[in-house]
Amino acid sequence: MDSATSDPRTDTVTESRAPLGASADNGLKIVVVGGFGAGKTTMVRSVSEIRPLNTEETMTQAGEAVDDTSGVSAKTSTTVAFDFGRITLDAHNVLYLFGAPGQERFWFLWDRLFSGTLGAVVLVDTRRIDDSWYAIDRLEKHGTPFIVACNDFGGATFTPQAIREALDLDPHVPLVNCDARSRESSKIVLITLVEHIQNLYADPARAPRQELV
């Protein structure tokens, strides 16, 4: 995953974190998934009100044979378990954010991370669109609601229709652009996901049926 140490772009997060409430009645879980280096760690870090828990380790030569770093050669660290952040919604509800590891060798962790999840964000690096296939496939298998957010790394641009066709997205799945470094942009992504989930459950015919794990 991307991090402040591996993202060549300048981090724009300058806001101070608000103090936490003493307790909350309800915890809601959202997972951020996507390919290797798509910006998942950066998004959790930018939007969390607490200093995020992360499990980043320095990338070494031992991983060169198994990790595809084409397009993300500037990365120097990677998540080996998950990232964790928190957002207080009100006096009784908090949102817990989990960032999933992107490399194929860590995909076995995903099914457990999906357990009890309200919904998910699939973060896409349009330079490596094919890396998003596995995330979408697993979420559809689990019946987990999700949206797709394209993280802006600059370079070539693609039309929304081209991205939808490349990912074979259902028409009802929201597709948004974002800058994972920006707290406001990441908030908009999460709001879009919550609104999508509300719309799904408002229509019983489209409400997700989650797989038991």
C-alpha positions, 0 to 999 in steps of 0.5 A, a space after each residue: 500500500 501507499 504510505 507517506 514515505 513511499 508516495 512521491 506526491 506531497 502529503 496535503 494533510 495538515 489538519 489536527 486530529 480532534 480528541 476522541 470520545 470516551 466511548 461509543 455504542 456502535 462500531 461500523 466497519 469499512 474496508 479499503 481494498 485494492 491493488 499493490 501501491 494504490 494508496 490504501 494506507 495513504 487514505 486511511 492515514 489522511 481521513 482517520 481522527 487518530 494516529 492510524 495503526 499500520 503494519 508497514 515493513 521495509 521492502 527488501 530484495 527478497 520480495 522482488 521475485 514475488 511483488 510486481 512493482 511496475 509503475 510503483 517503483 518508488 515504494 520503499 515500504 508495504 503493509 503486511 497485515 492491515 491499517 486501522 483508523 477511526 472516525 467518530 460519527 456522533 456521540 454513539 457511533 464510530 466508523 472503523 477503517 481497515 486497509 487491506 494489504 495489496 500484494 497477492 501473497 497477503 490476499 489470504 487475510 482479506 476474507 477475515 477482514 471482510 467479516 462484519 464489514 458494512 461496505 468497502 472502497 476499492 481504490 484503483 490506480 488507473 496505471 494498474 487497473 488489472 490489479 483491482 480485479 481480485 478485490 472486486 471479485 472477492 467483494 462480489 463473492 461475499 455480497 459486500 457493498 462497494 464503490 470504486 474510487 480512482 486515486 489520482 496519480 496523474 499521467 494518462 486519464 481514462 473516461 469513467 465509461 472506459 474504467 467501467 468497461 475495464 473493470 466490468 462494473 455493474 451500472 449501480 456501482 458508484 465510480 468516483 475520482 479522489 486524491 487519497 492524500 486529501 482528507 476532504 476527498 477521502 471523506 467524500 469517498 466514504 460518504 459516497 459509500 454510505 449513501 450507496 449502502 443506504 440506497 441498496 438497503 432501501 431496495 430489498 431486491 438489491 440488498 446484498 446477501 453476505 456470504 458466511 465466513 
